[in-house]
Amino acid sequence: MKLLYSDILPLAAEDGQQTIADCFKEQLTKADRLEIAVGYVSRASLEELDELAAECNIGTICLNIGMYYIEGMPESSYHTAVKIHRKWADSGIGEIRMVRAFKYHGKIYCFYKDSEPFAAIIGSANLGVLKLEASNRRQYEIASLTTNADECREIAEFLNKLKQPSCSANINEISDMPLIFEKNNALSGIELVTEVPPTNVEFYRRCAAYASFMLPLKVPAAAERHMDDGRHFTKSNINVCYAAPRSRRKSRDWYETQLTVAKEITHIDGYPEKNVPFFIVTDDGYWFKAHTTSDGNKQFSAVGDELIMGRWLKGRLVAAGLVAPINDTQKDTDRKGMITKEILQEYGCENLYLKKTGQTALDGEGNELDVWMLSFKPEDMEGDAD
């Protein structure tokens, strides 16, 4: 047995001591197969594992995650795990599984060569040890490496048992995975936007709907995003940021959106009156002023900042781990930042739900404005109390 350490002051790794992450990478270079069973993962560590497996030409890999099926899984980690699982499955190298029978809190990394386990790391380190972040940078872990053949085979046998259907399932086969929705930070600290406590959100959620509207989000399919005539995205209310820039020197901000509502919706009785401001309270706790404008009352946007609505909507997809913000949209020739039907389907929601709550509130000038609730949440689009 060889002890493995973290490298955190005042217990910095000494000469001759090896960190857990360094040992993992060293053993991986000798392996052609990798089996892991841990309690927790992070989005960054999942991506790091995928990259390391590719760099080391790992032919077979299985990651079994132990705590989330019962506790709930952060949505960004879940969507990243699903994406990587599909990549591994499509290439025929492996899978990501979830323990369902109980909470599994162990941490085991087992390395194989020519079908035989030759080394294993056992200790306190979850997968996050592979990619330190702010949340675990000061978290000290300790583990041990064994290369004893009998011990490695015993560990491998346990991992095989944990993969049995009675204990775990392929993540792609799980339809009832409880998700923990992560905070959308794209609106934090933005002028003209305030945060409201969950109790306020719940109050407005339970208000009867004096009027309500489902607003479809118009986006292209993934296969359409490389069309070179531009029409597929300039007609998209979310992806208008990829339209021609307003000036030659500056690209449109990735968060810029134009929520264009069809006239068959805007003509329904009760739809917000053109150019009459109202308050929006979002299902995740943000509050800002909005209005409807343009010909046919088709544009639905925040008042005073055209990026607010995009920061709210796209920020949700960023928090879910489904897309990353683009610094320069004109340089994004691969359209990696484009919102597609597949992204919305993965998120589980392709519409916004707008509800008039029947409540009013005063703005900064003392005007009494209606309060509407805006929701963008998978499997919870009705917004009303039971």
N, C-alpha and C positions, 0 to 999 in steps of 0.2 A: 504494500500500500504506500502511496505517495500523497502527502498533503498538498492541496492547492489552495491558493489564497486570493483575496482581493488586494488591491493596491491603493489603500486609502489612508491618508495621514490621520492620526500619528502611527498607524500600523502599516507603513509602506512595505511593499515586498522587498525582502532582503536578497542579497546575493545567493544564488542557488535555489531560491524559491520561485515557483512558477505560478502565474495567475491562472484562474479557471478558464478565462477566455483564450489565453495563449495555448494552454494545454488542449483545449477543444480543437483549435485550429491545427495544431500539430498532429493530433491523432486523425483528424479528418483527411489530411494529406496522404495518410497511409491506407485509407479505407476505400471500399467501393460500395459500402452500404451503411446506412445510419438509421438507428432507431432511437427515438426520444419520447419520454413521458414526463411531463411537467405539470404543475398546477396552473401557472399563469404565463401569458405571453404579452408582448406589446406589438403594435404595428411595426415599429422600427426593427424589432428583433426578428419578426417574421420575414421582413424584407432582407435583412442581413443573412438569415439562414438560407433563404432562397439563393442569394448571390454566392455565398460560400459553397453551397452544394454544386452550383454550376461551375464555379472556378475549379473545384476539386474533382469534377467529372464523376460525381456520385451517381451510381446506377440505380440504386434503390433507396428510398427514404420514406420514413413514416414518423409523423409527429402526432402524439396523442396528448390532448389537453384535458386537464382533470377537474377544474373547479367551476367552470362557467355554466354548464348545463343546469346546475342547481342555483348558483348565485346570480347568473346573468352575465353577459359578455359585452364589454364596450363595443359600440357599433363599428368604430374604425378598425379595431382588431378583428372583429367578425368578418367584415367585408374584405379585408386584406387576406384573411385566412381562406375564405371562399375562393378568391381570385387565385391565390397560390396553389390551392388544392386542385383547381381546374387545370392550371398550367402543368402540374405534376401528373395529373391523371391523363391529360391529353398526350403528354410525351411518354407515358407509360412507365414513369419512374417511381410513383408513390402516391401517398394520400395524407390528408390531415383528418384525424378522428377526434371525437369528443367522448369523454367518459360520461356515462349516463346513470349507471347503477348506484353511484355514491360519489362523494367528494374525494377525488384523488389528489393528494397534496405532495406526493413524492417528486423527486427530481433525479432522473436517470438519463444518461447519454451513453449509448452503446455503439461501438464501432466494429465493423465486420470486414473481413477480407476473404474472398473465395468461400463465402457462405459460413465462415467461422467467426464468432466474436473473439476479438483479441484484446480489447481494452474497454473499460467502462468508467465513467465519472459519476459519482454519487455524492450528494451533499445538499446544501440549502439553496442552490442557485436555480432560479427559474430562467426561462429563455432570455429574459431581459439582460442577463449577464453578457450576452453577445454584443449588445449595442447599448451602452450607457446613455441615459438621458437625465434630465433634471430630477425626475422622480426617484431614480435609483442610484444616482451618482455617489451619494454618501451612504449607500446601503451595503454593509459589509457581509460578504458571503464566504463560506469555507466549504471545501469538498475534498474528496479523495479520489485518486486514480488507481484502479486495479488492473493489472495485466495477468493475474492468475487465471489460468484456463478454466478451472472448475468454477471459480466465482463468476467469471464472464458468462459461462454457459448457464449458470443459475439465474443470473440477471436477464439473459436473453429469454429464458423460459418464462420468467415472470412477465416480461414485456409481451410475449406471445399470448399469454393468458389475458392480459389487459386489453388486447385487441379483439378478443372474442366478442361476438354479438351480445352475449349476456352482460358484458361490461361496457362496451363502447360501440359507437357507430360512426360511419363515414360522415363528415360534416355536410356533405351534399345531400344526404338522406334525411337530415334532421329538419323538420318543418316547424317545430315549436320551440326554437331556440330563443330564450328570453334575452332581449337586448337592452343595454343601458345606453340611452341617448346622451351623447356628449355635448358639452356647451359649445355653441357657435360663438367664437370670439371675434368674428369679423365685424361685429357691431359694438364691441366693448369700447367705451370712450369716444364714440362718434358723436359729434355735435348734432343736436336736434333729435337724438335718440336717448331715451331713459330706460332703465331696467325696472321691472315691477316684480314684487315677490310672488312666489307660487300661489299663495292664498288669493291674490288678486286675479291671477290667471284662472284659477279654479272657479272663482265667482263668475267671471264672464263666460267661462265655458258652460256653466250650468244655466246661464240665462236662456230664456226661450228665444227662438229665432223669429224675429219680426219680419225678416226677409233673409233669404240665403241663396247663395250662388256657387256652383262648381265652376272653377275657371281652369280649363285644360291648358297645360303647358305645351307649347308648340316647339318641338325639337326634331332634328333629323335622326334617322337611324345611323348607326356607326358606319355602315357601308357608304352612306351618302356624304360623309364629312369631307371627303377628298375631291368632291366634284369641283371643277375649276371655274364654273360660271358664277359662283357666289350666291346664287339664288337660294340654295338650301339653307344657308345660315342667316342671310340678311332678312329672310322672312320669319326666322325663328325669334320669338320674343326674348328668349334667354340669351342667345348667342349673337346679339347685335354688336357685341364688342369686336367681332371679326369682320364687320363691315368696313368700308373704306374709312380711313381716319379723317377727322374733321380738319386737320392740318397736315402738311407734309412731314412735319418734324415729330409729331407725337401720335403714338398709337392710342386707340381707345382703351380705357381701363377695363381689365378683365371683369370687374364687378358690374359694369354697365349693362343694364337690361332695359327692355321696353316690354312691359306686360300689355300686350294687345288683346283686348277682349272682343269676341265675335259679336256682331250686331244682334244676333238672335238672343244673346244674353243681355246686352245693354238695353234692349227695348222691353225687357220684362219689368213689370211694375215693381217698384221698390228698389231698383238698382240705383246706386248713388248718383245724385244729380250732378251734371257737368259743372266743374269749377267751384263746387261747394265743398270746402274742406271738412274732414272728419278725422277722428282719432282711430288709429289701429292699435289693438293689443294683440300680440302674436302668441301662439300656443306655447312658445318657449320663453316668454317673459319680457319681450321688448315692446316699447310704446313710442309711437311717432305719429305725426300728422300726415294724411294722405289726401288725394283728390283724384277725380277723373277728368280727363281733358281730351283735346283734339277732335277732329271731325268724327261725328257719330258717337262721341263720348267713349272712344275705343281705348284710350290710353289710361292705365291705372298705375299711379306712381306715388312716391313719397313727395311731400312738399319741401322744397328748399335744397334738396340734394338728390340728384338722379342716381347716385350709387347706393342709397340706403336699401332700396328694395332688392337689388342684386346682392348686397352684402348679407342681407337676411336669407335670401333663397339659396344662393350659391354657397354661402357660408355653411348652411346645413349639410350640403353635399360634401364640402371639405371636411367638416367635423366627422362625417360618417366614413371618411377614408376612401371616397369614391372618385375624387378628382383633386388636383392640386392647383392653386392659383397660378396664373401665368403673368410674368413680369412685363413681357412685351408681346402683345397679341399678334402683331404683324410678323414677328419672327417665329411664331408657333406654326410653322408650315405643315407640321404633322397633325395639327389640330388636337393635341393632347388635352388641351383645356376645354374643348368643346363639350357641352352637355348634350348627350344623346338619349334616345329612347331607352337604350340598354341600361344607362346609368340610372335613369328614373325608375325603371323596372327593378333594378337591383336594390334601389333605395326603398321601393315598395309603394311609391306614390307618384302619380302622373298628373295630379290636379291640385290647385289651391282651393280651399274652402273658405268663403267669405260669408260672415253672418252678422246681421244687425242685431245688437244685443238689447235694444230698447233703453239703454242707459245713455246718459250725457255727461260731459265734463267740460270745465272751463279752460280755454287756452290762455296764453300769456296776456292777451289783450282783453280778457274778460268775456269773450264770446263763448256761448254754449254750443258745443259740437256733439254730434252723435258719436257713439263708440261702436266700432265694428271689430269683430274678432277674425283674425286671419290664421288659418291652420295649414301646415304642410307636414303631416305626420302619417307614416305608414299605418294602414289598418285602423285609423281613427279619424276619418274624415267628416263624420257627422257633426262633431263639435257640441252637440246638445246633451243635456242631462238625460239619464235613463227615465 
